Amino acid sequence: KNGRALMPGCSLELLYYTISVSGKTVEIKTDDSGSQLPSPMVSYATVAQAAAAVSFKVKTPSSLKDIEAVNVIDGELVQVNYKGGICYRVSGAALRTELGGNISGDYNVYSNTSSIAAGGWTVTLMGSGNGVSLAVWGDGDNSYSIAFDTPVSSSDVSAIVASVA
């Protein structure tokens, strides 16, 4: 409001700050304890190691190579980042709010939305202008998403989704 961010002071206490109020003066101090909020993300060297850390079967696209990073988020979602700006995610039924729900973490509003059939699944494609920036789908056990830094064609998405095993 008027160039200022307003928030309840008590929320800073969750970040280990001490708040004291005297008249119209508010003093905020860090406790310097080194306490930090735990990260929900755990990194693994391989997809197999990440798959062993979750309670659902992890299926990945065999057509994608050159993995940059493999993470498990809060024990409920496996994220595989590939070179070239491709982010693939798979979750078990516990995280899914609806079959094929958007687990991508991408909350952009895309002007184009369509569906294709690929690998026996119905895949929702999203993008703006030409190309697909995000695809989401699900089966009886998992939800999936794949995001692209540089938009790709729907046929590229179809080939990737069909290779998920």
N, C-alpha and C positions, 0 to 999 in steps of 0.2 A: 504494500500500500504506500503510495507516494514515494516509490523508490526504496522501500524498506521491506524486509522479510519479517513477518511476525510468526512466532511459534510459542507454544507453552514452555516456560522455563524449565518445568520438570522434565521435559523430554531431553534436555541437555544432561540431566543427571544419569540418564541411560548410557551416555557416552563418557561417564566418569568425570563430569565437571561438578564443582560445588557452586551453588547459587546462594548469595546472601542479599537481602533487601534491607535498606535503611532509608526510610522516607521515600524520596524519589530516585534514590541511587540503587542501581542493581550492579553487583559485582559478581563476575563469573571467573572462576579459577579452575585450572586443571589440577587433578590430584597427583600428577606426575608418578603414578604407580606403575606405569607401563602396561596397565590393563588394556586389552583390546577386545573388540567383539570377535568371536571366532568366525572364520571364513567357512561358508557352507560348501566350498569347492575343494576337492581333493584331486591332485594330478596323478596320473599313472603313465608308465612308459609305453604300455600297449593297450589295445582295445580288450584283449583277453583278460588282462589284469583288472581293468575297470569292470568288465562283465562279471568277474568273480566277486566284486564288491557290492553288487546289487542283487535284488531278489527276483529279477525278471530276465528273460532271455534277450540278449542284445543282438539285434540283426543290423548289419551295416551294408552299405552298397559296395559290392565287389568291384564295380567299375571305377570307383574313386581310389586314387593312390596318393602318395606323398602327404602323409599325416604330419601335421605340425604339433598338435597337442591333443591329449585325451584327458577329460575331466569327468568326475562324478559330482553332481551338484546335489547336496543335501541327501545323498543316498538314494535318490529317487529318479535321477535323470542322468543319462550319459551324453556328453557332448564331445564330438570329434571335430576338430578344426583341421581342414585340409589347406594346402598351399593354394593360392589363387583366390582366397577369400570365400571359401565355402564352409559353412557351419552346419553340421548334421547333428540332430538330437533325436534320442529315442527314450521313451519313458515307459514304465509299467503301468498297469491299470490303476494303481493307487494314486498316481498324480493326475491321471486323465479325468477331466470334468465331463467330457463327452467323447464318444468314439471319434477319433480323428481331430480332436480339439487342438487349438493352436498352442503348442508347447514351445514355440520358437523364441519367445522373449522379444519378438519384433512386433511392436505395437504401432507401426506406421500405418497410415491410412492410404491404401492403394486405390487408384482409380479404376483398375481393371481386375476383375475376379472372374474366374472360369473354372471348369472342372474337366478332367480327362480321366480315361481309364488307363491304368498302367500296372503291370505286374499283378493283375487280379484285384486291384484296389481302385477306389475312386479318390482322386487326388485333387485338392483345391489349389489352384494356382493364383498368385497375386502379383501384381506389378503395376508400374505406371509407365505409360508410353509403350515402347516395344520391349518385349521380353518379360521373363519371369524373375522376380526377386525373391519370392518365398513360395514354398509348396508345403502343404500339410495333409496328412492322411492318417488312417488308423486301421487296425484289424482287431480281432477278438482279444488280443493280449496287450498290444502296445499302441502308443501314439508316436508319430514321427513328424519331423519337420526338417526342411533343408532350406537354408538361406544363402543367397549369392550376393557378394559385393558388387559384381558386374552382372547385370541381367543376362539370362540365357534363354534359349528357345524352349518351347513346350516339348519338342521332340528330345532335346537334351535331358529335360527333367524326366520324361517318360523312360528313357534308357537308364538313368540313374535309379529311379524307383524300381524298375523291373529287375535290377541287379541286387536288390536288397535280399539278403539271405541270412 
